[in-house]
Amino acid sequence: MRIFNFAAGPCTLPLEVLEAARDELVDFHGAGMSLIEMSHRSAAYEEVHEGALAAARRVAAAPDDFDVLFVQGGATLQFSMVPMNLLASGGSGAHALTGAWSRKALADGRMHGNATVAWDGADIDPSRTPESAELVLASDTRYLHICSNETIGGVRYPAWPSVPVPLVVDMSSEYLSRPIPWDRVDLVYGGVQKNLGPAGMAVVYVRRSLLGHPPEVGSYLRYDQHAGADSLFNTPPVFTVWMTGKVLAWIEEQGGADWLEAMAATRAGLLYGTIDASEGFYRSPVETAHRSHANVVFRLPSPELEAAFLDAASRRGLSGLEGHRSVGGVRASIYAAMPLEGVEDLADLMTTFAGSHR
Ligand SMILES: Cc1ncc(COP(=O)(O)O)c(C=O)c1O
């Protein structure tokens, strides 16, 4: 039996994609070997690789003056690569602190250049994101780094900040499920292991005009190296690229970015609606307008009830609902491949559980 997996990442992937990968895994299209055994310079792999890059560009509607890169090291490596590359010719990166992930980006950013705090939500997991007018930018600010959706706190920017500097956005947990304002961003990145595929790499969209001042760092850490080699600068994470290409193709079949966005809102609306209808039994720590469409975080009246709820969920085939270990509570991560039935089942459990434990 396939369960509904609400884990925050790695996370659920489309069943069709898993089955297709299983069917192709051992003998790739009659080659007599697996794709993951082949040279990454082979024609077969190059077709998969170029197809995945092209799909990543199409689904995001990324304009021609942006490069699309596949880089190993996950989103975490981008916490370092961004300042290394974008501050190579000086200036500082401003960081809005809306939760654990934006704090980690600041901590790493400080290792590689000047980093300032544009806004600090004070709590580790604040209940909202900043208004644009609250953001403080130093005069040499090169970019504002934001995490558009905090995976742990479940906080999301309802609209992109409007600031006089370019945005750098960590979109990991809502990757490609909201339109990107390409005229206002310089760089967007995210690990693929939530909406787009299995773990193993980040997809980075970077404005090409920024790559003219390569930093003096190891070659793998330079965006221009990846861009100049079509992300085949060294041996790529073949399995992850292959699977991500398949998930992107699946997303396009479903309806592309519009579908991703609409489905995310529908799934989230079902769960927040259930929370709000529970007369206080379930409580969201996030202000209504700032609630994540990808990670629905909520509390029950006591830790004992939370444990009982998680237990009931797991017995029903709803897994991965524990809140992040740093905060506890419940967190439903409802990424691209989570079927609506899974969310309906969770909402149903929430309603019946509240009814019998009130
Ligand atoms: C918003 C956000 N940024 C960064 C990361 C780190 O990603 P990775 O594990 O790919 O380095 C995560 C991981 O969950 C995340 O949710």
The ligand as an SDF file (V2000), in Angstrom:
LIG
                    3D

 16 16  0  0  0  0  0  0  0  0999 V2000
   13.8010   26.9130    2.6050 C   0  0  0  0  0  0  0  0  0  0  0  0
   14.9740   25.9800    2.6290 C   0  0  0  0  0  0  0  0  0  0  0  0
   16.1910   26.4460    2.2990 N   0  0  0  0  0  0  0  0  0  0  0  0
   17.2660   25.6530    2.3160 C   0  0  0  0  0  0  0  0  0  0  0  0
   17.1820   24.3300    2.6590 C   0  0  0  0  0  0  0  0  0  0  0  0
   18.4170   23.4700    2.6520 C   0  0  0  0  0  0  0  0  0  0  0  0
   18.3070   22.6380    1.5600 O   0  0  0  0  0  0  0  0  0  0  0  0
   19.3780   21.4810    1.2470 P   0  0  0  0  0  0  0  0  0  0  0  0
   19.0870   20.3850    2.2070 O   0  0  0  0  0  0  0  0  0  0  0  0
   19.0720   21.1510   -0.1760 O   0  0  0  0  0  0  0  0  0  0  0  0
   20.7330   22.0400    1.4090 O   0  0  0  0  0  0  0  0  0  0  0  0
   15.9420   23.7820    3.0010 C   0  0  0  0  0  0  0  0  0  0  0  0
   15.8150   22.3640    3.3780 C   0  0  0  0  0  0  0  0  0  0  0  0
   14.7980   21.8800    3.7740 O   0  0  0  0  0  0  0  0  0  0  0  0
   14.8100   24.6340    2.9790 C   0  0  0  0  0  0  0  0  0  0  0  0
   13.6070   24.1700    3.3060 O   0  0  0  0  0  0  0  0  0  0  0  0
  1  2  1  0
  2  3  1  0
  2 15  2  0
  3  4  2  0
  4  5  1  0
  5  6  1  0
  5 12  2  0
  6  7  1  0
  7  8  1  0
  8  9  2  0
  8 10  1  0
  8 11  1  0
 12 13  1  0
 12 15  1  0
 13 14  2  0
 15 16  1  0
M  END
$$$$
